[in-house]
Amino acid sequence: MKFILAFALACCFSTGDGTVYVCDSPNSVAFHYKRDCHGLNNCKHEVKKTTVSEAEKLGLRLCGLED
Ligand SMILES: [Zn+2]
């Protein structure tokens, strides 16, 4: 049981492929875990669904409005 848990954690931390949302704007600097985040309410462009690893490749950081 411990082994399985450790494996699952290692898997998810290394890939970081949780689903996140980004504003498809050239000015966007953050990605968001929540689609209804305040940071996305200001988005005048399309809100795209992506993964943490893809967002980080684009140079985006986790939104400061979320925990
Ligand atoms: Zn946010």
N, CA, C, O and the ligand as a Tripos MOL2 file, in Angstrom:
@<TRIPOS>MOLECULE
protein
  269   267    68     0     0
PROTEIN
NO_CHARGES

@<TRIPOS>ATOM
      1 N           0.8280   -1.2120    0.0000 N.3       1 MET1
      2 CA          0.0000    0.0000    0.0000 C.3       1 MET1
      3 C           0.8620    1.2620    0.0000 C.2       1 MET1
      4 O           0.6150    2.1960   -0.7620 O.2       1 MET1
      5 N           1.8660    1.2730    0.8550 N.am      2 LYS2
      6 CA          2.7760    2.4350    0.8860 C.3       2 LYS2
      7 C           3.4840    2.6030   -0.4510 C.2       2 LYS2
      8 O           3.6530    3.7160   -0.9490 O.2       2 LYS2
      9 N           3.8920    1.4730   -1.0190 N.am      3 PHE3
     10 CA          4.6130    1.5160   -2.2920 C.3       3 PHE3
     11 C           3.7300    2.1360   -3.3810 C.2       3 PHE3
     12 O           4.1840    2.9830   -4.1510 O.2       3 PHE3
     13 N           2.4920    1.7140   -3.4360 N.am      4 ILE4
     14 CA          1.5770    2.2200   -4.4600 C.3       4 ILE4
     15 C           1.3700    3.7290   -4.2960 C.2       4 ILE4
     16 O           1.3450    4.4690   -5.2790 O.2       4 ILE4
     17 N           1.2230    4.1680   -3.0670 N.am      5 LEU5
     18 CA          1.0170    5.5840   -2.8030 C.3       5 LEU5
     19 C           2.2330    6.3950   -3.2450 C.2       5 LEU5
     20 O           2.0950    7.4350   -3.8880 O.2       5 LEU5
     21 N           3.4220    5.9090   -2.8930 N.am      6 ALA6
     22 CA          4.6420    6.6080   -3.2760 C.3       6 ALA6
     23 C           4.7610    6.6850   -4.7870 C.2       6 ALA6
     24 O           5.1740    7.7090   -5.3310 O.2       6 ALA6
     25 N           4.4030    5.6180   -5.4550 N.am      7 PHE7
     26 CA          4.4790    5.5930   -6.9170 C.3       7 PHE7
     27 C           3.5130    6.6080   -7.5160 C.2       7 PHE7
     28 O           3.8580    7.3320   -8.4500 O.2       7 PHE7
     29 N           2.3290    6.6510   -6.9830 N.am      8 ALA8
     30 CA          1.3170    7.5740   -7.4940 C.3       8 ALA8
     31 C           1.7710    9.0240   -7.3150 C.2       8 ALA8
     32 O           1.5820    9.8400   -8.2160 O.2       8 ALA8
     33 N           2.3590    9.3510   -6.1830 N.am      9 LEU9
     34 CA          2.8320   10.7030   -5.9250 C.3       9 LEU9
     35 C           3.9810   11.0580   -6.8660 C.2       9 LEU9
     36 O           4.0170   12.1530   -7.4280 O.2       9 LEU9
     37 N           4.9100   10.1310   -7.0310 N.am     10 ALA10
     38 CA          6.0570   10.3710   -7.9100 C.3      10 ALA10
     39 C           5.5730   10.6260   -9.3250 C.2      10 ALA10
     40 O           6.0840   11.5070  -10.0160 O.2      10 ALA10
     41 N           4.6080    9.8700   -9.7410 N.am     11 CYS11
     42 CA          4.0530    9.9970  -11.0840 C.3      11 CYS11
     43 C           3.5410   11.3770  -11.3390 C.2      11 CYS11
     44 O           3.8430   12.0000  -12.3580 O.2      11 CYS11
     45 N           2.7210   11.8740  -10.3510 N.am     12 CYS12
     46 CA          2.0030   13.1160  -10.5870 C.3      12 CYS12
     47 C           2.8640   14.3530  -10.4020 C.2      12 CYS12
     48 O           2.6590   15.3690  -11.0660 O.2      12 CYS12
     49 N           3.8240   14.2630   -9.4990 N.am     13 PHE13
     50 CA          4.7130   15.4080   -9.3260 C.3      13 PHE13
     51 C           5.6470   15.5620  -10.5140 C.2      13 PHE13
     52 O           5.9630   16.6830  -10.9120 O.2      13 PHE13
     53 N           6.0880   14.4550  -11.0800 N.am     14 SER14
     54 CA          7.0520   14.5410  -12.1760 C.3      14 SER14
     55 C           6.3980   15.0200  -13.4710 C.2      14 SER14
     56 O           7.0150   15.7620  -14.2350 O.2      14 SER14
     57 N           5.1680   14.6070  -13.7220 N.am     15 THR15
     58 CA          4.5430   15.0210  -14.9720 C.3      15 THR15
     59 C           3.8590   16.3750  -14.8060 C.2      15 THR15
     60 O           3.8790   17.1920  -15.7270 O.2      15 THR15
     61 N           3.2610   16.6200  -13.6580 N.am     16 GLY16
     62 CA          2.5890   17.8820  -13.4360 C.3      16 GLY16
     63 C           1.4890   18.1460  -14.4330 C.2      16 GLY16
     64 O           1.2900   19.2870  -14.8500 O.2      16 GLY16
     65 N           0.7740   17.1130  -14.8230 N.am     17 ASP17
     66 CA         -0.2020   17.2750  -15.8860 C.3      17 ASP17
     67 C          -1.6280   17.4920  -15.3900 C.2      17 ASP17
     68 O          -2.5780   16.9450  -15.9520 O.2      17 ASP17
     69 N          -1.7710   18.2840  -14.3450 N.am     18 GLY18
     70 CA         -3.1250   18.6380  -13.9310 C.3      18 GLY18
     71 C          -3.7280   19.5930  -14.9530 C.2      18 GLY18
     72 O          -3.0060   20.3350  -15.6180 O.2      18 GLY18
     73 N          -5.0100   19.5730  -15.0710 N.am     19 THR19
     74 CA         -5.6770   20.4710  -16.0120 C.3      19 THR19
     75 C          -5.7260   21.8790  -15.4450 C.2      19 THR19
     76 O          -6.0800   22.0790  -14.2830 O.2      19 THR19
     77 N          -5.3720   22.8390  -16.2610 N.am     20 VAL20
     78 CA         -5.4360   24.2460  -15.8610 C.3      20 VAL20
     79 C          -6.0450   25.0540  -17.0050 C.2      20 VAL20
     80 O          -6.2130   24.5560  -18.1180 O.2      20 VAL20
     81 N          -6.3660   26.2910  -16.7110 N.am     21 TYR21
     82 CA         -6.9720   27.1780  -17.7030 C.3      21 TYR21
     83 C          -6.0640   28.3890  -17.9120 C.2      21 TYR21
     84 O          -5.5090   28.9420  -16.9620 O.2      21 TYR21
     85 N          -5.9290   28.7810  -19.1610 N.am     22 VAL22
     86 CA         -5.1310   29.9660  -19.4710 C.3      22 VAL22
     87 C          -5.9270   30.8890  -20.3840 C.2      22 VAL22
     88 O          -6.7490   30.4410  -21.1840 O.2      22 VAL22
     89 N          -5.6700   32.1700  -20.2480 N.am     23 CYS23
     90 CA         -6.2630   33.1450  -21.1540 C.3      23 CYS23
     91 C          -5.3960   33.1840  -22.4100 C.2      23 CYS23
     92 O          -4.1860   33.3980  -22.3300 O.2      23 CYS23
     93 N          -6.0130   32.9770  -23.5620 N.am     24 ASP24
     94 CA         -5.2590   32.9340  -24.8140 C.3      24 ASP24
     95 C          -4.9520   34.3380  -25.3140 C.2      24 ASP24
     96 O          -5.3630   34.7460  -26.4000 O.2      24 ASP24
     97 N          -4.2100   35.0610  -24.4750 N.am     25 SER25
     98 CA         -3.8440   36.4360  -24.8030 C.3      25 SER25
     99 C          -2.3240   36.5550  -24.7610 C.2      25 SER25
    100 O          -1.6750   35.8880  -23.9550 O.2      25 SER25
    101 N          -1.7470   37.4000  -25.6250 N.am     26 PRO26
    102 CA         -0.2870   37.5830  -25.5920 C.3      26 PRO26
    103 C           0.1840   38.1960  -24.2780 C.2      26 PRO26
    104 O           1.3660   38.1090  -23.9450 O.2      26 PRO26
    105 N          -0.7120   38.8050  -23.5420 N.am     27 ASN27
    106 CA         -0.3380   39.4590  -22.2910 C.3      27 ASN27
    107 C          -0.5420   38.5820  -21.0560 C.2      27 ASN27
    108 O          -0.2210   39.0000  -19.9440 O.2      27 ASN27
    109 N          -1.0620   37.3930  -21.2350 N.am     28 SER28
    110 CA         -1.3570   36.5820  -20.0580 C.3      28 SER28
    111 C          -0.0660   36.0680  -19.4270 C.2      28 SER28
    112 O           0.8860   35.7120  -20.1200 O.2      28 SER28
    113 N          -0.0580   36.0410  -18.1000 N.am     29 VAL29
    114 CA          1.1420   35.6480  -17.3750 C.3      29 VAL29
    115 C           0.8940   34.4780  -16.4450 C.2      29 VAL29
    116 O           1.8330   33.9640  -15.8360 O.2      29 VAL29
    117 N          -0.3620   34.0450  -16.3230 N.am     30 ALA30
    118 CA         -0.6880   33.0450  -15.3180 C.3      30 ALA30
    119 C          -1.5850   31.9430  -15.8520 C.2      30 ALA30
    120 O          -2.3050   32.1170  -16.8360 O.2      30 ALA30
    121 N          -1.5200   30.8070  -15.1770 N.am     31 PHE31
    122 CA         -2.5070   29.7550  -15.4430 C.3      31 PHE31
    123 C          -3.3400   29.5580  -14.1890 C.2      31 PHE31
    124 O          -2.9150   29.9170  -13.0910 O.2      31 PHE31
    125 N          -4.5160   28.9920  -14.3490 N.am     32 HIS32
    126 CA         -5.5010   28.9310  -13.2800 C.3      32 HIS32
    127 C          -6.0550   27.5300  -13.1230 C.2      32 HIS32
    128 O          -6.3350   26.8450  -14.1060 O.2      32 HIS32
    129 N          -6.2100   27.1130  -11.8800 N.am     33 TYR33
    130 CA         -6.8260   25.8130  -11.6160 C.3      33 TYR33
    131 C          -8.3400   25.8950  -11.7510 C.2      33 TYR33
    132 O          -9.0000   24.9080  -12.0760 O.2      33 TYR33
    133 N          -8.8730   27.0630  -11.5010 N.am     34 LYS34
    134 CA        -10.3240   27.2200  -11.5360 C.3      34 LYS34
    135 C         -10.7510   28.0310  -12.7460 C.2      34 LYS34
    136 O         -10.2030   29.0960  -13.0290 O.2      34 LYS34
    137 N         -11.7430   27.5020  -13.4550 N.am     35 ARG35
    138 CA        -12.2530   28.1920  -14.6410 C.3      35 ARG35
    139 C         -12.9340   29.5080  -14.2580 C.2      35 ARG35
    140 O         -12.9660   30.4490  -15.0520 O.2      35 ARG35
    141 N         -13.4710   29.5700  -13.0510 N.am     36 ASP36
    142 CA        -14.2000   30.7730  -12.6410 C.3      36 ASP36
    143 C         -13.3460   31.7260  -11.8060 C.2      36 ASP36
    144 O         -13.8790   32.5670  -11.0820 O.2      36 ASP36
    145 N         -12.0420   31.5960  -11.9060 N.am     37 CYS37
    146 CA        -11.1300   32.4780  -11.1720 C.3      37 CYS37
    147 C         -11.3040   33.9380  -11.5960 C.2      37 CYS37
    148 O         -11.6070   34.2210  -12.7550 O.2      37 CYS37
    149 N         -11.1120   34.8570  -10.6570 N.am     38 HIS38
    150 CA        -11.2080   36.2870  -10.9670 C.3      38 HIS38
    151 C         -10.2280   36.6830  -12.0650 C.2      38 HIS38
    152 O         -10.5380   37.5180  -12.9140 O.2      38 HIS38
    153 N          -9.0620   36.0850  -12.0400 N.am     39 GLY39
    154 CA         -8.0440   36.4060  -13.0370 C.3      39 GLY39
    155 C          -8.5100   36.1230  -14.4560 C.2      39 GLY39
    156 O          -8.0850   36.7870  -15.4010 O.2      39 GLY39
    157 N          -9.3880   35.1320  -14.6030 N.am     40 LEU40
    158 CA         -9.8970   34.7940  -15.9340 C.3      40 LEU40
    159 C         -11.1030   35.6330  -16.3190 C.2      40 LEU40
    160 O         -11.4390   35.7350  -17.4980 O.2      40 LEU40
    161 N         -11.7530   36.2300  -15.3380 N.am     41 ASN41
    162 CA        -12.8970   37.0860  -15.6460 C.3      41 ASN41
    163 C         -12.4600   38.2800  -16.4810 C.2      41 ASN41
    164 O         -13.2410   38.8210  -17.2630 O.2      41 ASN41
    165 N         -11.1990   38.6890  -16.3100 N.am     42 ASN42
    166 CA        -10.6880   39.8440  -17.0530 C.3      42 ASN42
    167 C         -10.2320   39.4750  -18.4560 C.2      42 ASN42
    168 O          -9.8660   40.3440  -19.2480 O.2      42 ASN42
    169 N         -10.2560   38.1980  -18.7550 N.am     43 CYS43
    170 CA         -9.7430   37.7400  -20.0450 C.3      43 CYS43
    171 C         -10.6860   38.1380  -21.1680 C.2      43 CYS43
    172 O         -11.8710   37.8060  -21.1400 O.2      43 CYS43
    173 N         -10.1520   38.8590  -22.1690 N.am     44 LYS44
    174 CA        -10.9760   39.2810  -23.3050 C.3      44 LYS44
    175 C         -10.8070   38.3290  -24.4800 C.2      44 LYS44
    176 O         -11.4230   38.4980  -25.5330 O.2      44 LYS44
    177 N          -9.9680   37.3350  -24.2800 N.am     45 HIS45
    178 CA         -9.7050   36.3660  -25.3340 C.3      45 HIS45
    179 C         -10.3190   35.0270  -24.9350 C.2      45 HIS45
    180 O         -11.0110   34.9100  -23.9230 O.2      45 HIS45
    181 N         -10.0470   34.0430  -25.7470 N.am     46 GLU46
    182 CA        -10.5590   32.7000  -25.4560 C.3      46 GLU46
    183 C          -9.8400   32.1220  -24.2360 C.2      46 GLU46
    184 O          -8.6360   32.3150  -24.0680 O.2      46 GLU46
    185 N         -10.5860   31.4130  -23.3910 N.am     47 VAL47
    186 CA         -9.9710   30.7040  -22.2720 C.3      47 VAL47
    187 C          -9.7130   29.2660  -22.7100 C.2      47 VAL47
    188 O         -10.6360   28.5310  -23.0610 O.2      47 VAL47
    189 N          -8.4610   28.8900  -22.6810 N.am     48 LYS48
    190 CA         -8.0930   27.5630  -23.1730 C.3      48 LYS48
    191 C          -7.7510   26.6270  -22.0180 C.2      48 LYS48
    192 O          -7.1840   27.0370  -21.0050 O.2      48 LYS48
    193 N          -8.1080   25.3780  -22.1970 N.am     49 LYS49
    194 CA         -7.8060   24.3410  -21.2330 C.3      49 LYS49
    195 C          -6.4770   23.7080  -21.6250 C.2      49 LYS49
    196 O          -6.2790   23.3380  -22.7820 O.2      49 LYS49
    197 N          -5.5750   23.5840  -20.6700 N.am     50 THR50
    198 CA         -4.2870   22.9680  -20.9680 C.3      50 THR50
    199 C          -3.7890   22.2280  -19.7270 C.2      50 THR50
    200 O          -4.5640   21.9620  -18.8090 O.2      50 THR50
    201 N          -2.5220   21.9030  -19.6990 N.am     51 THR51
    202 CA         -1.9480   21.2170  -18.5380 C.3      51 THR51
    203 C          -0.9020   22.1160  -17.8950 C.2      51 THR51
    204 O          -0.4240   23.0670  -18.5130 O.2      51 THR51
    205 N          -0.5490   21.8100  -16.6490 N.am     52 VAL52
    206 CA          0.4570   22.5930  -15.9380 C.3      52 VAL52
    207 C           1.7660   22.6030  -16.7240 C.2      52 VAL52
    208 O           2.3960   23.6510  -16.8650 O.2      52 VAL52
    209 N           2.1750   21.4450  -17.2330 N.am     53 SER53
    210 CA          3.4630   21.3860  -17.9190 C.3      53 SER53
    211 C           3.4560   22.2320  -19.1930 C.2      53 SER53
    212 O           4.4510   22.8860  -19.5050 O.2      53 SER53
    213 N           2.3530   22.2250  -19.9230 N.am     54 GLU54
    214 CA          2.2610   23.0530  -21.1280 C.3      54 GLU54
    215 C           2.2660   24.5350  -20.7600 C.2      54 GLU54
    216 O           2.9160   25.3430  -21.4230 O.2      54 GLU54
    217 N           1.5410   24.8820  -19.7060 N.am     55 ALA55
    218 CA          1.4750   26.2770  -19.2780 C.3      55 ALA55
    219 C           2.8610   26.7730  -18.8580 C.2      55 ALA55
    220 O           3.2510   27.9010  -19.1600 O.2      55 ALA55
    221 N           3.6000   25.8970  -18.1500 N.am     56 GLU56
    222 CA          4.9430   26.3040  -17.7040 C.3      56 GLU56
    223 C           5.8900   26.4620  -18.8820 C.2      56 GLU56
    224 O           6.7830   27.3080  -18.8530 O.2      56 GLU56
    225 N           5.7000   25.6480  -19.9220 N.am     57 LYS57
    226 CA          6.5100   25.7870  -21.1370 C.3      57 LYS57
    227 C           6.2940   27.1500  -21.7710 C.2      57 LYS57
    228 O           7.2080   27.7160  -22.3710 O.2      57 LYS57
    229 N           5.0790   27.6770  -21.6380 N.am     58 LEU58
    230 CA          4.7540   28.9890  -22.1990 C.3      58 LEU58
    231 C           5.2300   30.1270  -21.3050 C.2      58 LEU58
    232 O           5.0510   31.3000  -21.6320 O.2      58 LEU58
    233 N           5.8510   29.7670  -20.1540 N.am     59 GLY59
    234 CA          6.3590   30.7820  -19.2510 C.3      59 GLY59
    235 C           5.3160   31.3360  -18.2970 C.2      59 GLY59
    236 O           5.5240   32.3820  -17.6820 O.2      59 GLY59
    237 N           4.1960   30.6390  -18.1700 N.am     60 LEU60
    238 CA          3.1350   31.1080  -17.2950 C.3      60 LEU60
    239 C           3.3620   30.6050  -15.8680 C.2      60 LEU60
    240 O           3.9300   29.5340  -15.6520 O.2      60 LEU60
    241 N           2.9080   31.3950  -14.9120 N.am     61 ARG61
    242 CA          3.0170   31.0280  -13.4900 C.3      61 ARG61
    243 C           1.6400   30.7900  -12.9060 C.2      61 ARG61
    244 O           0.6240   31.2240  -13.4470 O.2      61 ARG61
    245 N           1.6380   30.1020  -11.8060 N.am     62 LEU62
    246 CA          0.3560   29.8710  -11.1250 C.3      62 LEU62
    247 C          -0.2210   31.1960  -10.6980 C.2      62 LEU62
    248 O           0.4750   32.0410  -10.1360 O.2      62 LEU62
    249 N          -1.4910   31.3700  -10.9650 N.am     63 CYS63
    250 CA         -2.2210   32.5760  -10.5930 C.3      63 CYS63
    251 C          -2.0940   32.8600   -9.0990 C.2      63 CYS63
    252 O          -2.2330   31.9440   -8.2880 O.2      63 CYS63
    253 N          -1.8380   34.0840   -8.7280 N.am     64 GLY64
    254 CA         -1.6700   34.4430   -7.3320 C.3      64 GLY64
    255 C          -2.9740   34.5510   -6.5630 C.2      64 GLY64
    256 O          -2.9510   34.6900   -5.3400 O.2      64 GLY64
    257 N          -4.0960   34.4920   -7.2350 N.am     65 LEU65
    258 CA         -5.3790   34.6280   -6.5680 C.3      65 LEU65
    259 C          -5.8870   33.3110   -6.0110 C.2      65 LEU65
    260 O          -6.8780   33.2800   -5.2820 O.2      65 LEU65
    261 N          -5.2030   32.2170   -6.3550 N.am     66 GLU66
    262 CA         -5.6430   30.9020   -5.8950 C.3      66 GLU66
    263 C          -4.6360   30.3380   -4.9080 C.2      66 GLU66
    264 O          -3.4790   30.7570   -4.8770 O.2      66 GLU66
    265 N          -5.0870   29.3850   -4.1030 N.am     67 ASP67
    266 CA         -4.1320   28.7960   -3.1460 C.3      67 ASP67
    267 C          -3.4980   27.5300   -3.7200 C.2      67 ASP67
    268 O          -2.6730   26.8990   -3.0600 O.2      67 ASP67
    269 ZN         -6.5540   32.3000  -11.1120 Zn       68 ZN68
@<TRIPOS>BOND
     1     1     2 1
     2     2     3 1
     3     3     4 2
     4     3     5 am
     5     5     6 1
     6     6     7 1
     7     7     8 2
     8     7     9 am
     9     9    10 1
    10    10    11 1
    11    11    12 2
    12    11    13 am
    13    13    14 1
    14    14    15 1
    15    15    16 2
    16    15    17 am
    17    17    18 1
    18    18    19 1
    19    19    20 2
    20    19    21 am
    21    21    22 1
    22    22    23 1
    23    23    24 2
    24    23    25 am
    25    25    26 1
    26    26    27 1
    27    27    28 2
    28    27    29 am
    29    29    30 1
    30    30    31 1
    31    31    32 2
    32    31    33 am
    33    33    34 1
    34    34    35 1
    35    35    36 2
    36    35    37 am
    37    37    38 1
    38    38    39 1
    39    39    40 2
    40    39    41 am
    41    41    42 1
    42    42    43 1
    43    43    44 2
    44    43    45 am
    45    45    46 1
    46    46    47 1
    47    47    48 2
    48    47    49 am
    49    49    50 1
    50    50    51 1
    51    51    52 2
    52    51    53 am
    53    53    54 1
    54    54    55 1
    55    55    56 2
    56    55    57 am
    57    57    58 1
    58    58    59 1
    59    59    60 2
    60    59    61 am
    61    61    62 1
    62    62    63 1
    63    63    64 2
    64    63    65 am
    65    65    66 1
    66    66    67 1
    67    67    68 2
    68    67    69 am
    69    69    70 1
    70    70    71 1
    71    71    72 2
    72    71    73 am
    73    73    74 1
    74    74    75 1
    75    75    76 2
    76    75    77 am
    77    77    78 1
    78    78    79 1
    79    79    80 2
    80    79    81 am
    81    81    82 1
    82    82    83 1
    83    83    84 2
    84    83    85 am
    85    85    86 1
    86    86    87 1
    87    87    88 2
    88    87    89 am
    89    89    90 1
    90    90    91 1
    91    91    92 2
    92    91    93 am
    93    93    94 1
    94    94    95 1
    95    95    96 2
    96    95    97 am
    97    97    98 1
    98    98    99 1
    99    99   100 2
   100    99   101 am
   101   101   102 1
   102   102   103 1
   103   103   104 2
   104   103   105 am
   105   105   106 1
   106   106   107 1
   107   107   108 2
   108   107   109 am
   109   109   110 1
   110   110   111 1
   111   111   112 2
   112   111   113 am
   113   113   114 1
   114   114   115 1
   115   115   116 2
   116   115   117 am
   117   117   118 1
   118   118   119 1
   119   119   120 2
   120   119   121 am
   121   121   122 1
   122   122   123 1
   123   123   124 2
   124   123   125 am
   125   125   126 1
   126   126   127 1
   127   127   128 2
   128   127   129 am
   129   129   130 1
   130   130   131 1
   131   131   132 2
   132   131   133 am
   133   133   134 1
   134   134   135 1
   135   135   136 2
   136   135   137 am
   137   137   138 1
   138   138   139 1
   139   139   140 2
   140   139   141 am
   141   141   142 1
   142   142   143 1
   143   143   144 2
   144   143   145 am
   145   145   146 1
   146   146   147 1
   147   147   148 2
   148   147   149 am
   149   149   150 1
   150   150   151 1
   151   151   152 2
   152   151   153 am
   153   153   154 1
   154   154   155 1
   155   155   156 2
   156   155   157 am
   157   157   158 1
   158   158   159 1
   159   159   160 2
   160   159   161 am
   161   161   162 1
   162   162   163 1
   163   163   164 2
   164   163   165 am
   165   165   166 1
   166   166   167 1
   167   167   168 2
   168   167   169 am
   169   169   170 1
   170   170   171 1
   171   171   172 2
   172   171   173 am
   173   173   174 1
   174   174   175 1
   175   175   176 2
   176   175   177 am
   177   177   178 1
   178   178   179 1
   179   179   180 2
   180   179   181 am
   181   181   182 1
   182   182   183 1
   183   183   184 2
   184   183   185 am
   185   185   186 1
   186   186   187 1
   187   187   188 2
   188   187   189 am
   189   189   190 1
   190   190   191 1
   191   191   192 2
   192   191   193 am
   193   193   194 1
   194   194   195 1
   195   195   196 2
   196   195   197 am
   197   197   198 1
   198   198   199 1
   199   199   200 2
   200   199   201 am
   201   201   202 1
   202   202   203 1
   203   203   204 2
   204   203   205 am
   205   205   206 1
   206   206   207 1
   207   207   208 2
   208   207   209 am
   209   209   210 1
   210   210   211 1
   211   211   212 2
   212   211   213 am
   213   213   214 1
   214   214   215 1
   215   215   216 2
   216   215   217 am
   217   217   218 1
   218   218   219 1
   219   219   220 2
   220   219   221 am
   221   221   222 1
   222   222   223 1
   223   223   224 2
   224   223   225 am
   225   225   226 1
   226   226   227 1
   227   227   228 2
   228   227   229 am
   229   229   230 1
   230   230   231 1
   231   231   232 2
   232   231   233 am
   233   233   234 1
   234   234   235 1
   235   235   236 2
   236   235   237 am
   237   237   238 1
   238   238   239 1
   239   239   240 2
   240   239   241 am
   241   241   242 1
   242   242   243 1
   243   243   244 2
   244   243   245 am
   245   245   246 1
   246   246   247 1
   247   247   248 2
   248   247   249 am
   249   249   250 1
   250   250   251 1
   251   251   252 2
   252   251   253 am
   253   253   254 1
   254   254   255 1
   255   255   256 2
   256   255   257 am
   257   257   258 1
   258   258   259 1
   259   259   260 2
   260   259   261 am
   261   261   262 1
   262   262   263 1
   263   263   264 2
   264   263   265 am
   265   265   266 1
   266   266   267 1
   267   267   268 2
@<TRIPOS>SUBSTRUCTURE
     1 MET1         2 RESIDUE 1 A MET
     2 LYS2         6 RESIDUE 1 A LYS
     3 PHE3        10 RESIDUE 1 A PHE
     4 ILE4        14 RESIDUE 1 A ILE
     5 LEU5        18 RESIDUE 1 A LEU
     6 ALA6        22 RESIDUE 1 A ALA
     7 PHE7        26 RESIDUE 1 A PHE
     8 ALA8        30 RESIDUE 1 A ALA
     9 LEU9        34 RESIDUE 1 A LEU
    10 ALA10       38 RESIDUE 1 A ALA
    11 CYS11       42 RESIDUE 1 A CYS
    12 CYS12       46 RESIDUE 1 A CYS
    13 PHE13       50 RESIDUE 1 A PHE
    14 SER14       54 RESIDUE 1 A SER
    15 THR15       58 RESIDUE 1 A THR
    16 GLY16       62 RESIDUE 1 A GLY
    17 ASP17       66 RESIDUE 1 A ASP
    18 GLY18       70 RESIDUE 1 A GLY
    19 THR19       74 RESIDUE 1 A THR
    20 VAL20       78 RESIDUE 1 A VAL
    21 TYR21       82 RESIDUE 1 A TYR
    22 VAL22       86 RESIDUE 1 A VAL
    23 CYS23       90 RESIDUE 1 A CYS
    24 ASP24       94 RESIDUE 1 A ASP
    25 SER25       98 RESIDUE 1 A SER
    26 PRO26      102 RESIDUE 1 A PRO
    27 ASN27      106 RESIDUE 1 A ASN
    28 SER28      110 RESIDUE 1 A SER
    29 VAL29      114 RESIDUE 1 A VAL
    30 ALA30      118 RESIDUE 1 A ALA
    31 PHE31      122 RESIDUE 1 A PHE
    32 HIS32      126 RESIDUE 1 A HIS
    33 TYR33      130 RESIDUE 1 A TYR
    34 LYS34      134 RESIDUE 1 A LYS
    35 ARG35      138 RESIDUE 1 A ARG
    36 ASP36      142 RESIDUE 1 A ASP
    37 CYS37      146 RESIDUE 1 A CYS
    38 HIS38      150 RESIDUE 1 A HIS
    39 GLY39      154 RESIDUE 1 A GLY
    40 LEU40      158 RESIDUE 1 A LEU
    41 ASN41      162 RESIDUE 1 A ASN
    42 ASN42      166 RESIDUE 1 A ASN
    43 CYS43      170 RESIDUE 1 A CYS
    44 LYS44      174 RESIDUE 1 A LYS
    45 HIS45      178 RESIDUE 1 A HIS
    46 GLU46      182 RESIDUE 1 A GLU
    47 VAL47      186 RESIDUE 1 A VAL
    48 LYS48      190 RESIDUE 1 A LYS
    49 LYS49      194 RESIDUE 1 A LYS
    50 THR50      198 RESIDUE 1 A THR
    51 THR51      202 RESIDUE 1 A THR
    52 VAL52      206 RESIDUE 1 A VAL
    53 SER53      210 RESIDUE 1 A SER
    54 GLU54      214 RESIDUE 1 A GLU
    55 ALA55      218 RESIDUE 1 A ALA
    56 GLU56      222 RESIDUE 1 A GLU
    57 LYS57      226 RESIDUE 1 A LYS
    58 LEU58      230 RESIDUE 1 A LEU
    59 GLY59      234 RESIDUE 1 A GLY
    60 LEU60      238 RESIDUE 1 A LEU
    61 ARG61      242 RESIDUE 1 A ARG
    62 LEU62      246 RESIDUE 1 A LEU
    63 CYS63      250 RESIDUE 1 A CYS
    64 GLY64      254 RESIDUE 1 A GLY
    65 LEU65      258 RESIDUE 1 A LEU
    66 GLU66      262 RESIDUE 1 A GLU
    67 ASP67      266 RESIDUE 1 A ASP
    68 ZN68       269 GROUP 0 **** ****
